[in-house]
Amino acid sequence: MNFSSQSITNIIEKRISKFKIFSDSYNVGKIISVVDGIIKIVGISKVMLGEVLLVDNKKYAIALNLERDCVGAIVLGSYINLCEGMEVKCTKKILEIPVGNGLLGRVLNSLGEPIDGKGKLNFFKYSKVEKEAPNVISRSPVNEPVQTGCKAIDSMIPIGKGQRELIIGDRQTGKTTIAVDIIINQKNTGIRCIYVAIGQKMSTVLNIVKILEEKDVLKNTIIVVSSSSDAASLQYLSPYVGCTIGEFFRDNGEDALIIYDDLSKHAIAYRQISLLLRRPPGREAFPGDIFYLHAKLLERSSKVSEEYVFNKTKGKKKDNTGSLTAFPIVETQEGDISSYIPTNIISITDGQIFLESNLFNSGIIPAINPGISVSRVGGSAQTQIMKKMSIKIRTYLSQYRELSSFSKFSSDLDKVSKNILLHGKKLIELFKQCKHKPLSVAEQSLLLFSVENNFLEKIPTKKVHIYEKLLLEYFNKNFFSLTKEINSYGLYNNFIKNQFFKIINNFNAKNFFQNC
């Protein structure tokens, strides 16, 4: 068959029109060393700090060191199969994770992937892990309370939406228990909860998940886990991942709280990464920039203005403020709060709840030291009734502490001193609380009212907890409408005052001495 030159030209033109050219260009380099999850790469020049790198088309790493001759990166996950000579590509992207309401009730790893066996995530969008904190103009005053359900905290160390309150103490003093109780108390408040486990044993995390399921609050909680068996890179990332998830709720005009358990282990993980990257160590063998990292993380917790939420939601939500409240946990050694990491975070946060091992060992649970514990927000984050009922609590406790130390050297005490000591002992007994049983504002107010008006005088110290239990049962059973009103509005007036007098007088006359 003979072809003319014109027909051949037409065939070639058709073939060329169907041919598709893919012109994707990559900045490619090669691995020159792999040591403990840290890889050194040469050949990539156009790389950003914090950029995600694709290693051998299978694994991901994050660029943390930009040196003159090479790039240092941390591998996300296992690095066992990596070796020298493997290809590394730049992705031109910063690490992103899924965020949204669909994450509630789920357990995630440090990359935002589900590890609870409940299937795929139903998320709203991807959000960058590294973000700037809202500026001063975008923030609102911290003046709305976050109720923890713990009598000692809500009365003496009030916490507000958008606050950063440190929980600090030796190991095995109840730090995680307080954090879990705070989550349990948000069951019907509308506050979303994020719990970040950093370097914890998986058995501990599973136990927390089980408790939250039993209390029916897991559906309102997101758990981010980087266990002690995970790589240091994942332990380093996990608090930022949890914070990004919490920021989604804040920026959408909702309230959220996040617990970092704990930042001591986060600092150790970052120290390991930094020394492997050959960064110079700072004071006390810790890299000096760990202060900057924790400050950058905790500064993202805030209460934001209506205008900020309006701009973030593109006008969908008006007259809404959002908040992200942070509860970082730090472990001390023998109660030493003057060491490097504790002093760092104390200076960053808006107060601390100090748990003392001596108090814990003597049976005072929660073992909160009211002398060192403080909230820099103060009464502006308390409801009216709690502020009124708790105004003299610290005074009573400080008087008791001074007299109890003095009474060790003297057997002869006047009647007034003896009464102060007895009153202080009963108050400490009243502040003891069973774990995972937070109290409402109405219940706490009634108990503090009984202290303020000397209703505990005739009650033996050993029977104060029985008195408390029976009084609250009587209150919740017979005064449901009053309880609801106090919990909803938190107001205090003559009507509530008279009702409290009536409730306690009737209870003392009819029930207590028969049942105790």
Secondary structure as UniProt FT lines:
FT   HELIX           5..18
FT   STRAND          28..35
FT   TURN            36..37
FT   STRAND          38..42
FT   TURN            49..50
FT   STRAND          51..55
FT   TURN            56..58
FT   STRAND          59..66
FT   STRAND          71..75
FT   TURN            80..81
FT   TURN            84..85
FT   STRAND          87..94
FT   STRAND          96..99
FT   HELIX           101..103
FT   TURN            104..105
FT   STRAND          107..108
FT   TURN            110..111
FT   STRAND          125..128
FT   HELIX           136..138
FT   HELIX           151..156
FT   TURN            161..162
FT   STRAND          166..169
FT   TURN            171..172
FT   HELIX           175..184
FT   TURN            185..189
FT   STRAND          192..200
FT   HELIX           202..214
FT   TURN            215..216
FT   HELIX           218..220
FT   STRAND          221..227
FT   TURN            228..229
FT   HELIX           232..251
FT   TURN            252..253
FT   STRAND          255..261
FT   HELIX           263..276
FT   TURN            277..278
FT   HELIX           283..285
FT   TURN            288..289
FT   HELIX           290..298
FT   TURN            299..300
FT   STRAND          303..304
FT   HELIX           306..312
FT   TURN            313..315
FT   STRAND          322..331
FT   TURN            334..335
FT   TURN            337..338
FT   HELIX           340..348
FT   STRAND          351..355
FT   HELIX           357..361
FT   TURN            362..363
FT   TURN            370..372
FT   STRAND          374..375
FT   HELIX           378..381
FT   HELIX           384..389
FT   TURN            390..392
FT   HELIX           393..407
FT   TURN            408..409
FT   HELIX           415..431
FT   TURN            435..436
FT   HELIX           441..452
FT   TURN            453..458
FT   HELIX           461..463
FT   HELIX           464..478
FT   HELIX           480..489
FT   HELIX           494..507
FT   HELIX           508..512
FT   HELIX           513..515
//
